[in-house]
Amino acid sequence: MSFQQGLSGLNASSQNLDVIGHNIANANTTGMKSSRAEFAELYASSLGSSGGISNGIGVEVSTVSQQFTQGNISITNNSLDVAINGNGFFQVQLPNGSTAYSRDGAFKLNDDGEIITNTGGHLMGLAAAADGSIPTGGAIGPLLLPAGGEIPAEVSTKIDLTFNLDSEAAIATGTAPGALVPPLATYGTSAQAYNEQGVAIPVSFYFTKTAINTWDVYASVDGATPALVTPPLVFDTNGGTTPASFTLGTLNLPSAATTPGTFSIDIDITNATQHGSKFSVTTAKGDGQAPGTLTAINIDESGIIQGTYSNGKSLAAGQIQLASFTNVQGLAPIGGNYWLATVSSGEPSVKGAPGTGNLGSLRAGSLEDSNVDLTKELVNMMTAQRAYQANAQTIKTQDQVMSTLVNLR
């Protein structure tokens, strides 16, 4: 007589309970995927038994498979929480340099501006260029915002002005700027420029009509007396500038250098017009910027990470890149909400931006819940308990039969 069948049943039921217990323990783990124990019967082979019937010798757990179904998405309103709605995994660089994959989007920002997981892994994606554009086909690496959450000052190089001057305006009389009729300030606008240290320098512009289709332009830097800027602004009969790519001369602004000096900026008024309507300004802005500190982070459904800074600038830091596998069952869980690629899973079949190909989109301010169904797991636990008790009963019955044989007189 053999106790093998009962022992194998006890062992399989015990492993099944381990799997169920692991599922229940992780019912609140972000991005966790439930597992199930899958069983296979065992038979003993013997010489000459081909075609015959062999007695079964028990059961084994052939594998523990994970169920990669979508978990519910819960809103957290934390801007660095990201849920994947659909197929794909976050790519994470572990502290040892290897790449792992995760569905846990509870990210954090460290003091170096790096976007990390709770266990110190670095979120991977495409870094943005200096102007915030996302390169196509660039190398994937750890994503980070500017160091310390700050962007530096940038000196201005030009001021763009787009406006319309009234073609029916009166031609000014007088010679000195302060004695013009109509007054110099009748048609004017202002813009901000920045020096090397990001200090704002107000620049005001004034327009006075000196002849049909001809206007003089004056500029005042930081409240100084307006000075004439050459050449004059001349319009054609259609109300456009002559030539069509007209650009005023440069202005000299006070520099931040220790030795008093200036730096030059260009005044671009290519899009200025002169029509029979009231004076209006569409654009009056310079490039350059004051230094800024990070005030907010937003991640859109395509994975672009947008930083908003105290100087009013919004700048993309990068784009999250997802990965998908043909055989997700082949991924190896290593704890910490990570999986590793294996020979069975192969390398990612697709890597790319969220929402492209078969990759899911992202939901910022949300997290994917565990897909564990507690009700189902509790029922499975009762079933596994009954199976364990039944296998124990077969061993007890075998023991009673053995005892009967031993006690034969």
Residue, then its C-alpha position, 0 to 999 in steps of 0.5 A: m500500500s502507498f501513501q504517495q497519492g495522499l501525500s502528493g495531494l496534501n503537498a499540492s493543496s498546501q501550495n494552492l493555499d500558499v498561492i491563494g494566501h499570497n493573492i489575498a495578502n496583496a488584494n490592495t497592492t497597486g498593479m498586482k496580478s493574481s496567480r493561480a496554481e495549475f495541477a497535473e496528474l501523476y502516473a507511474s510507468s513500468l516496463g511492458s505497461s504500454g497500452g495498459i492502464s497504470n494506477g495514478i500516483g497522485v498530483e503535482v502543481s505543474t505551474v503557478s500562472q499569473q492572470f494579467t487582466q486589467g485592474n480597476i482604476s482608482i482616482t488619487n489626484n496625485s499628479l505623479d500617480v499614473a495608471i495604464n489603461g490597457n496593454g503594456f508595462f512601465q520600463v524601470q531601471l533597477p539600482n543594479g542597472s537591469t531593466a524591470y517591468s511594472r504596472d505600479g505607477a505610484f511614482k515619486l520625485n527625488d531631490d535630483g529631479e529623478i522620477i523613481t518608484n517606491t523601491g528606488g527604480h528609475l522610470m524610463g522614457l525619452a528625454a525631451a530636448a532643451d526646447g521641450s520637444i520629444p525626439t523621435g526614435g531617441a535612446i530610452g533612459p531614466l526620466l528626470l526634471p531639471a536638477g533641483g526642479e529649477i530651470p535657468a534664466e535665459v537672455s533675450t535675443k529678440i522681441d516679436l511684435t504683431f500689431n495693426l496701425d490705423s491707416e486713417a491716423a493723422i500724420a503727426t506734427g512736431t519734431a521732438p518726441g515730447a512735442l508731437v501731435p498726436p502725442l507719442a503715446t497714442y499708439g504704443t505697446s510694451a514687452q519684457a526682455y531678460n538679461e543674462q541673470g533673468v532680470a526683467i527689462p521693460v521695453s516700450f514701443y511707440f509709433t507715430k505717422t510721419a507720412i502716408n504709409t510711413w511710421d517712425v518707431y520709438a523705443s524706451v528701455d526701462g523707462a528711459t526717454p524714447a529713442l528713434v529706432t531705424p529704419p522707419l516702418v513702411f507699408d505697401t498699398n496692401g497694408g503689409t510691411t515693405p519688404a515683407s520680411f521687414t525687421l527693425g534694427t537692434l536695441n541695446l539693453p543693460s547687461a548683467a555683467t560686472t562691468p557696465g555694458t549692454f547686449s543686443i536684441d532684434i525687433d521683429i515686426t514682420n507681421a505688422t499691418q496697416h489697415g483701416s481699423k483701430f490700432s490693436v496689438t496681437t503679440a508683444k513678447g520677447d524670448g528669454q526667461a527668468p529662472g523658475t522653480l517647479t510648481a506643478i507636474n502634469i502627465d498626459e495620456s500619451g505619457i508626456i511629462q509637462g513641468t510648470y514653473s514659477n516663471g510661467k513657462s511650461l516645459a516637457a521633460g520627457q515622455i514615458q515609454l511602455a513595453s509589451f510582450t507576446n507572452v506575458q505569462g513568461l515574465a518572472p515576478i521578482g517582488g517589489n511589483y516588478w517582473l523580469a523578461t525571460v527566455s519564455s517571455g522574450e524581449p519586449s515585442v513593442k516599445g513605444a509611446p502610450g496609445t500607439g500600436n497595441l499599447g494602452s493609454l495613461r491615466a494621470g492622477s490614478l492608480e491601477d488596483s490589484n485584480v484580485d477578486l477577494t470573494k473568489e479567493l475566499v471561495n477558492m480557499m474553502t475549496a482548497q481546505r476541503a481538498y487538503q482534508a480529503n487528502a489527509q483522510t486518504i492517508k488516515t484510511q491507508d493507515q487504518v488498512m495497514s493497521t488491520l493487516v498488521n494485526l491479522r492473527 
